[in-house]
């Protein structure tokens, strides 16, 4: 009777229809990467600490290449791409450091740390070139 009756349609007593809590945390990096692809550095607010640091780094990088006046459009595009990659790399590093501070032995969230490291490696390689 429990198989075909009304009791089988109800959720178990302890669950009460609530969704199960995720056993992992979302990093938010995929959303950041998508926003950077769509809108570029306009996503970053210049008033925040991250925005100020990023734009200062971009200006420093531009000055080292001879200034914006002497740069070609191609070099300016490369500088913007490097700034985007630097933002992603800094965000990944911040997430990794936050997890290391919470759990130095990284027992509780090995999958997230592994995913972050897998995201970090190609970005750091491309920025190094």
Helices and strands as residue ranges (DSSP letters): G 6-9, H 29-39, G 40-43, H 49-64, H 73-102, H 110-128
